[in-house]
Amino acid sequence: MPFGLNRRAGVAVVELHGVIGTRIRTSTYSRLFDGIARNKRYRALLLDIDSPGGSASGSEVLYHSIRKVAERKPVVAYVRGMGASGGYYLCCAASRVMALPTAMVGSIGVIYLRPVLEQLLGKMGVQFSVFKSGSLKDMTGFWRSPTTEEEGKFQELIDEIYENFVTVVAQGRSMDEARVKELATGEVYTARRALEIGLVDELGGFDEALEAAARLGGARPRPRLVQPKRSFSDRFTGRAATGVSGAMGTSGFDLMTGPVQRLLSGGFYYLEPAFLMSDYSGG
């Protein structure tokens, strides 16, 4: 047994499966990571990732929470299915990134979603009266198309958030920002290709990732699955602690509340566009 190896110490394993901000509750997982950082029984952290990304701000919060863990103990990211956009953003908080050869990695970029229901509302005979104090106060309104000035403002915001993403990848992967921008086209890569271009360190499965985390942390490869605690109401109704409604109402409306509400509210996302209307739960 290597010197200093603690027989009781293990590797904390956190499953990040699904869309960040819906399936992966930002506040819940942030507290989870804070606990892992303080708990001496966990000598390392293994992130089990299968996520297309999600909220840009949610990804940022979790990234910083994981970085706090990394200041105290090794963090290894393992991509089992998808580590795209915000999912890859979280990988950049780890000191080592591993993935299955067929996993999808990358999608470095930002997307802003804003529905325009002007024509639909017109057909329904609905009009909006808007009273505002600033010329750009209603620039996110769904009842009309954006003006040329507003389109420029949106692009400025997107560019700024994009630059932040590029900086995080450059720092996490020890790459030049110019090189990151060459790869940050929004496309996804297979993990095998991602290995060639420097977005992944090694190909392998969960066991290999666990071994790597244990070796870096000086512990036995003993996985300790750490999951969010479910509230009493969640336990009573049988719902998971992921923030997704469990039962569908009699009209079927509850099933669509999350995706439709997200579509109508708009927002900035580190997310693969195919999952904008999805409550993807991972693997």
Legacy VTK file of the C-alpha trace (Angstrom):
# vtk DataFile Version 3.0
C-alpha trace
ASCII
DATASET POLYDATA
POINTS 283 float
0.000 0.000 0.000
1.505 3.390 -0.969
2.747 5.549 1.902
-0.002 7.735 3.349
-2.855 5.774 1.781
-5.912 6.017 3.989
-7.864 2.747 4.053
-11.073 4.519 5.053
-10.778 7.389 2.593
-12.697 7.194 -0.634
-13.497 9.087 -3.799
-16.623 11.217 -3.874
-18.607 10.532 -7.051
-21.162 13.094 -8.180
-23.413 12.294 -11.129
-24.150 15.320 -13.300
-26.711 13.858 -15.655
-29.081 16.146 -17.516
-29.642 19.818 -18.275
-27.962 22.303 -15.948
-30.577 24.432 -14.257
-33.417 21.917 -14.547
-32.328 18.328 -13.925
-29.180 19.634 -12.259
-30.315 22.220 -9.730
-27.634 24.869 -9.365
-28.156 25.725 -5.688
-28.545 22.093 -4.638
-25.368 20.894 -6.323
-23.420 23.946 -5.248
-24.110 23.037 -1.611
-23.216 19.435 -2.405
-19.782 20.450 -3.676
-19.203 22.727 -0.678
-19.775 19.730 1.588
-17.373 17.548 -0.392
-14.683 20.221 -0.188
-14.900 20.230 3.614
-15.305 16.483 4.152
-11.947 14.842 4.882
-13.317 11.366 4.142
-13.280 12.288 0.464
-9.741 12.412 -0.830
-10.750 13.199 -4.409
-13.797 14.073 -6.491
-14.942 12.247 -9.615
-17.499 14.056 -11.779
-19.622 11.579 -13.725
-20.884 13.797 -16.555
-23.604 13.202 -19.105
-24.959 16.662 -19.857
-25.663 18.822 -22.926
-25.148 21.915 -20.766
-27.808 24.394 -19.760
-28.065 27.791 -18.148
-24.958 29.935 -18.647
-25.193 31.419 -15.164
-25.938 28.003 -13.643
-22.886 26.515 -15.347
-20.785 29.378 -13.991
-21.981 28.829 -10.413
-21.248 25.102 -10.507
-17.877 25.673 -12.165
-16.760 27.902 -9.286
-18.117 25.426 -6.734
-16.073 22.640 -8.313
-13.024 24.892 -8.424
-13.312 25.339 -4.659
-13.157 21.552 -4.301
-10.130 21.482 -6.625
-8.297 23.883 -4.294
-8.382 21.192 -1.594
-8.334 17.852 -3.421
-7.941 16.392 -6.925
-10.916 16.543 -9.282
-11.306 14.233 -12.282
-14.065 14.661 -14.875
-15.397 11.594 -16.641
-17.689 12.037 -19.669
-19.795 8.932 -20.178
-22.216 10.199 -22.821
-22.199 13.921 -23.419
-20.015 16.686 -22.056
-21.218 19.491 -24.300
-21.327 23.246 -23.822
-22.065 23.813 -20.114
-21.286 20.147 -19.521
-17.811 20.730 -20.925
-17.581 24.016 -19.018
-17.714 21.948 -15.822
-14.993 19.637 -17.146
-12.664 22.628 -17.249
-12.792 22.866 -13.452
-11.131 19.441 -13.198
-7.412 18.704 -13.316
-7.984 15.736 -15.617
-10.673 14.933 -18.185
-11.424 11.370 -19.276
-14.131 10.118 -21.608
-15.466 7.095 -23.404
-14.257 7.080 -27.025
-17.784 7.573 -28.382
-18.760 10.302 -25.920
-19.596 13.716 -27.385
-17.456 16.598 -26.170
-17.200 20.298 -26.927
-19.959 22.571 -28.272
-18.025 25.536 -26.922
-20.263 28.516 -27.504
-23.251 30.544 -26.379
-26.825 30.660 -27.628
-29.567 33.128 -26.791
-33.145 32.033 -27.215
-35.913 34.562 -27.611
-39.362 33.628 -28.927
-41.261 36.119 -31.096
-45.029 35.596 -30.920
-46.040 38.771 -32.690
-47.794 37.055 -35.610
-49.484 34.459 -33.405
-50.807 37.098 -31.026
-52.039 39.156 -33.980
-54.041 36.218 -35.320
-55.580 35.795 -31.883
-56.495 39.487 -31.744
-54.183 40.132 -28.800
-52.242 43.379 -28.542
-49.845 44.598 -25.867
-49.696 48.121 -24.470
-46.172 48.741 -23.184
-45.249 51.638 -20.898
-41.549 51.850 -20.092
-38.908 54.157 -18.661
-36.021 53.234 -20.965
-35.835 52.678 -24.709
-34.384 49.162 -24.260
-36.447 48.096 -21.250
-38.599 45.694 -23.300
-35.889 44.418 -25.636
-36.515 40.845 -24.430
-40.266 41.070 -24.971
-41.819 38.184 -26.891
-44.641 40.340 -28.307
-42.508 41.963 -31.014
-39.369 41.471 -33.064
-36.152 43.162 -31.880
-34.992 46.375 -33.495
-31.621 46.645 -35.251
-30.204 48.417 -32.189
-31.470 45.652 -29.921
-29.984 42.946 -32.124
-26.621 44.671 -31.723
-27.030 44.796 -27.954
-27.867 41.100 -27.815
-24.797 40.259 -29.879
-22.599 42.312 -27.547
-23.897 40.309 -24.587
-23.362 37.018 -26.402
-19.825 37.990 -27.390
-18.958 38.878 -23.801
-20.312 35.601 -22.432
-18.548 33.718 -25.229
-15.218 35.342 -24.294
-15.757 34.165 -20.731
-16.291 30.598 -21.964
-13.114 30.776 -24.061
-11.110 32.054 -21.078
-12.362 29.222 -18.849
-11.412 26.590 -21.439
-8.007 28.200 -22.047
-7.206 28.236 -18.334
-8.604 24.789 -17.618
-6.885 23.132 -20.552
-3.675 25.242 -20.497
-4.314 26.339 -24.070
-3.819 29.598 -25.895
-7.082 31.531 -26.268
-6.526 31.866 -30.014
-6.366 28.080 -30.275
-9.509 27.690 -28.174
-11.366 30.047 -30.505
-10.389 27.851 -33.441
-12.138 24.959 -31.681
-15.007 27.015 -30.243
-17.246 26.874 -33.295
-20.135 25.385 -31.333
-19.583 21.942 -32.853
-19.301 18.738 -30.866
-16.457 16.254 -31.238
-16.158 12.590 -30.428
-13.950 12.048 -27.396
-11.387 10.374 -29.649
-11.159 13.553 -31.736
-11.263 15.706 -28.583
-8.211 13.830 -27.318
-6.310 14.730 -30.479
-7.113 18.449 -30.178
-6.477 18.736 -26.442
-9.987 18.921 -24.981
-9.650 15.501 -23.317
-6.658 13.963 -21.527
-7.417 10.265 -21.795
-9.917 7.777 -23.165
-11.389 5.226 -20.811
-14.350 4.090 -18.783
-15.630 4.806 -15.286
-13.264 2.355 -13.589
-10.226 3.971 -15.188
-11.439 7.420 -14.163
-12.032 6.189 -10.611
-8.539 4.705 -10.469
-7.059 8.001 -11.668
-8.959 10.022 -9.063
-7.987 7.614 -6.279
-4.344 7.655 -7.321
-4.246 11.459 -7.378
-5.948 11.630 -3.976
-3.912 8.923 -2.295
-6.925 6.755 -1.550
-8.290 3.366 -2.474
-10.518 3.344 -5.592
-13.605 3.147 -3.400
-16.471 5.162 -4.933
-18.674 7.125 -2.538
-21.743 8.248 -4.456
-22.828 11.645 -3.163
-26.343 12.690 -4.105
-28.599 15.605 -3.185
-30.924 14.887 -0.325
-34.581 14.743 -1.247
-37.057 16.910 0.597
-39.919 15.333 2.532
-42.394 16.278 -0.212
-40.159 14.723 -2.871
-39.839 11.511 -0.846
-43.565 11.455 -0.225
-44.449 11.824 -3.918
-41.582 9.676 -5.157
-39.926 12.460 -7.128
-36.192 12.701 -7.662
-34.254 15.648 -6.204
-33.539 17.109 -9.604
-36.193 19.765 -9.848
-38.287 18.056 -12.518
-41.979 17.563 -11.968
-42.829 13.936 -11.395
-46.492 13.485 -12.153
-48.401 14.783 -15.133
-51.638 16.648 -14.507
-54.937 15.482 -15.887
-54.631 17.836 -18.860
-51.034 16.844 -19.604
-50.005 20.480 -19.155
-47.518 19.734 -16.360
-45.399 17.675 -18.728
-44.753 20.731 -20.893
-44.542 23.398 -18.201
-40.748 23.262 -17.794
-39.675 23.183 -21.472
-42.341 25.640 -22.655
-41.708 28.047 -19.812
-37.989 27.931 -20.572
-38.694 28.608 -24.240
-40.956 31.580 -23.526
-38.672 33.157 -20.928
-35.634 33.063 -23.208
-32.125 33.378 -21.819
-28.429 32.782 -22.403
-27.340 29.168 -22.544
-24.230 27.044 -22.683
-26.348 24.326 -24.249
-26.564 22.137 -27.312
-29.519 23.691 -29.243
-31.204 20.311 -29.746
-31.935 20.240 -26.020
-33.532 23.687 -25.632
-36.984 22.090 -25.347
-35.777 19.023 -23.500
-35.558 17.903 -19.883
-32.780 15.510 -20.911
-31.892 13.337 -17.946
-28.693 11.790 -19.226
-27.553 8.310 -19.920
LINES 1 284
283 0 1 2 3 4 5 6 7 8 9 10 11 12 13 14 15 16 17 18 19 20 21 22 23 24 25 26 27 28 29 30 31 32 33 34 35 36 37 38 39 40 41 42 43 44 45 46 47 48 49 50 51 52 53 54 55 56 57 58 59 60 61 62 63 64 65 66 67 68 69 70 71 72 73 74 75 76 77 78 79 80 81 82 83 84 85 86 87 88 89 90 91 92 93 94 95 96 97 98 99 100 101 102 103 104 105 106 107 108 109 110 111 112 113 114 115 116 117 118 119 120 121 122 123 124 125 126 127 128 129 130 131 132 133 134 135 136 137 138 139 140 141 142 143 144 145 146 147 148 149 150 151 152 153 154 155 156 157 158 159 160 161 162 163 164 165 166 167 168 169 170 171 172 173 174 175 176 177 178 179 180 181 182 183 184 185 186 187 188 189 190 191 192 193 194 195 196 197 198 199 200 201 202 203 204 205 206 207 208 209 210 211 212 213 214 215 216 217 218 219 220 221 222 223 224 225 226 227 228 229 230 231 232 233 234 235 236 237 238 239 240 241 242 243 244 245 246 247 248 249 250 251 252 253 254 255 256 257 258 259 260 261 262 263 264 265 266 267 268 269 270 271 272 273 274 275 276 277 278 279 280 281 282
